Amino acid sequence: MLVRYPLHANQHAYLAGRSTDTALHNLVSKIERAVPVRGKQYALGVFLNIEGAFNNASSGSLLNVLRSKRVSNTVIDWIKSMLSTRIARATSGDTSLL
């Protein structure tokens, strides 16, 4: 899949040698390059935080995206199984909840 659909160059999570620090460094570098030179360049930042975006996405919509990317049915079935059979557990001391 990564050969057909490689990760975006700005992907920083889950990659060795990349982190929030490298993401911030890249952003600051772009802003510094846009510091006005004779008043002809600008920097505009827009930041968006969609709280719970992944947690609130339906499994159907996620599976549809996988299909649109032509992910193999075997992988889609595996992901569908993982999404539909999740069990949340919480433990505090001697108390456990499912």
C-alpha positions as CSV (number, residue, x, y, z in Angstrom):
1,M,0.0,0.0,0.0
2,L,2.8,2.5,0.8
3,V,4.3,2.0,-2.6
4,R,1.0,2.9,-4.3
5,Y,0.0,5.5,-1.7
6,P,3.1,6.8,0.1
7,L,2.9,8.8,3.3
8,H,2.7,12.6,2.8
9,A,6.0,14.4,3.3
10,N,4.5,16.3,6.2
11,Q,3.6,13.1,8.1
12,H,5.4,13.2,11.4
13,A,3.5,10.7,13.6
14,Y,4.5,7.1,13.9
15,L,7.8,7.6,11.9
16,A,11.3,7.0,13.2
17,G,13.2,10.3,13.5
18,R,10.0,12.4,13.3
19,S,7.9,13.9,16.0
20,T,6.0,17.0,17.1
21,D,9.4,18.6,17.4
22,T,10.2,18.1,13.7
23,A,6.7,19.2,12.7
24,L,7.1,22.4,14.7
25,H,10.7,22.9,13.3
26,N,9.3,22.7,9.7
27,L,6.5,25.1,10.5
28,V,8.8,27.7,12.2
29,S,11.3,27.4,9.2
30,K,8.5,28.2,6.7
31,I,7.4,31.2,8.8
32,E,10.9,32.5,9.1
33,R,11.4,32.3,5.3
34,A,8.2,34.4,4.9
35,V,9.4,37.2,7.1
36,P,8.8,40.3,5.1
37,V,11.6,41.3,2.7
38,R,10.8,44.8,1.7
39,G,7.2,44.2,2.6
40,K,6.6,41.7,-0.2
41,Q,6.0,38.4,1.6
42,Y,3.4,37.3,4.2
43,A,2.9,34.4,6.6
44,L,-0.6,33.3,7.5
45,G,-1.3,30.4,10.0
46,V,-4.6,28.6,10.3
47,F,-4.8,26.0,13.0
48,L,-7.7,23.6,13.3
49,N,-8.3,21.0,16.0
50,I,-11.2,18.7,15.4
51,E,-11.7,17.1,18.8
52,G,-12.4,13.4,18.6
53,A,-12.2,13.3,14.8
54,F,-11.0,9.8,14.6
55,N,-13.0,8.5,17.6
56,N,-16.2,9.9,16.0
57,A,-15.6,8.6,12.5
58,S,-17.9,5.8,11.6
59,S,-16.3,2.4,10.7
60,G,-18.4,2.5,7.5
61,S,-16.8,5.7,6.4
62,L,-13.3,4.4,7.2
63,L,-13.9,1.2,5.2
64,N,-15.3,3.3,2.3
65,V,-12.0,5.3,2.2
66,L,-10.1,2.0,2.2
67,R,-12.1,0.7,-0.7
68,S,-11.7,4.0,-2.7
69,K,-7.9,3.6,-2.2
70,R,-8.2,0.0,-3.6
71,V,-7.0,-1.7,-0.5
72,S,-7.3,-5.4,-0.8
73,N,-10.4,-7.0,0.5
74,T,-8.4,-9.2,2.9
75,V,-7.0,-6.1,4.6
76,I,-10.4,-4.4,4.6
77,D,-11.9,-7.5,6.2
78,W,-9.2,-7.6,8.8
79,I,-9.7,-3.9,9.7
80,K,-13.4,-4.3,9.7
81,S,-13.0,-7.2,12.2
82,M,-10.8,-5.1,14.4
83,L,-13.2,-2.1,14.4
84,S,-16.3,-4.2,15.1
85,T,-14.9,-6.4,17.9
86,R,-13.2,-3.7,20.0
87,I,-13.5,-4.1,23.7
88,A,-12.7,-1.2,26.1
89,R,-11.4,-2.1,29.5
90,A,-10.7,0.2,32.5
91,T,-9.0,-1.0,35.7
92,S,-8.4,1.0,38.9
93,G,-7.0,-1.0,41.8
94,D,-9.2,-4.1,42.2
95,T,-12.0,-2.8,40.0
96,S,-12.3,-3.6,36.3
97,L,-14.9,-2.4,33.8
98,L,-15.6,-3.6,30.3
